Amino acid sequence: MEILEWLQKWYKDNCNGEWEYKFKIEIETIANPGWSVEIDLEETVLEDKELNEHKYDLNDFEWKHYRIINKIFDGAGDPNKLLEILLAFKKWAGYYTNLDIVANSTYNSTATLIFLQQWYISQCYEEWHDLFGVKIRTSSTPGWEVIIDLEYTELEFKEFKTYNSNEDKNNWKYLEVEDKKFYGKGDINKLVEILGDFHLWALS
């Protein structure tokens, strides 16, 4: 199962009308540069599961760590490590591993995640990574929000047509570029689509 589909399902299965208001998933870039991943585990089947802290520090450009702290999966790593951190969380969580979820045929989510890593790496020069970055987080609606800074990138002035699909509270997606930022929001099942739409637009 693709990691983004898996993460969507894990989040969806924990949304019960209360959990999503108190807890979250947050993935964002950091100024090192690199990635930070925080996933709340409280009131999930994982809240008391043990994890041996993992720490790998080859040098300032190749590093990764993850641990559990205060019932939060806390991971961080260099710009190439987002996929590895998410896969480590999936492996540790242990379930859904063999569950067959049909991927959306429009999007190759692993390719999208690798593209996002590489796109971010390509922007990490001078001070861009200190001032700008990528944020992926859950919202209490419940759903997903994605914000990607475009300023001083090759996408800064690229044309984008705002997209708004709002069939009902369980099936909606909104995409726009404004103030030199890509904004994507959607329901509980839309993480793969939002990031896939950014990927397709950036390459078009």
KALINCOR-V599998 format. One record per backbone hydrogen bond with DSSP energy under -0.5 kcal/mol. NH is the residue of the N-H (numbers start at 0). CO is the residue of the C=O. If there is no record, write none. Layout:
# KALINCOR-V599998
NH|CO + NH|CO
This chain:
# KALINCOR-V599998
5|1 + 6|2 + 7|3 + 8|4 + 9|5 + 10|6 + 11|7 + 12|8 + 13|9 + 13|10 + 14|10 + 14|11 + 15|13 + 20|17 + 21|17 + 21|18 + 22|18 + 25|37 + 26|135 + 27|35 + 28|133 + 29|33 + 32|29 + 33|29 + 34|76 + 35|27 + 36|74 + 37|25 + 38|72 + 39|23 + 40|70 + 41|70 + 43|40 + 46|43 + 48|45 + 53|65 + 55|63 + 57|61 + 58|61 + 61|58 + 63|55 + 64|75 + 65|53 + 66|73 + 68|66 + 68|71 + 71|68 + 72|38 + 73|66 + 73|71 + 74|36 + 74|72 + 75|64 + 76|34 + 77|62 + 80|77 + 84|80 + 85|81 + 86|82 + 87|83 + 88|84 + 89|85 + 90|86 + 91|87 + 92|88 + 93|89 + 98|95 + 100|98 + 101|99 + 106|103 + 108|106 + 111|107 + 112|108 + 113|109 + 114|110 + 115|111 + 116|112 + 117|113 + 118|114 + 119|115 + 120|116 + 121|117 + 122|118 + 122|119 + 123|119 + 123|120 + 124|122 + 127|124 + 129|126 + 130|126 + 130|127 + 131|127 + 134|146 + 135|26 + 136|144 + 137|24 + 138|142 + 141|138 + 142|138 + 143|185 + 144|136 + 145|183 + 146|134 + 147|181 + 148|132 + 149|179 + 150|179 + 152|149 + 155|152 + 157|154 + 161|159 + 162|174 + 164|172 + 166|170 + 167|170 + 170|167 + 172|164 + 173|184 + 174|162 + 175|182 + 177|180 + 180|177 + 181|147 + 182|175 + 182|180 + 183|145 + 184|173 + 185|143 + 186|171 + 189|186 + 193|189 + 194|190 + 195|191 + 196|192 + 197|193 + 198|194 + 199|195 + 200|196 + 201|197 + 202|198 + 203|199 + 203|200
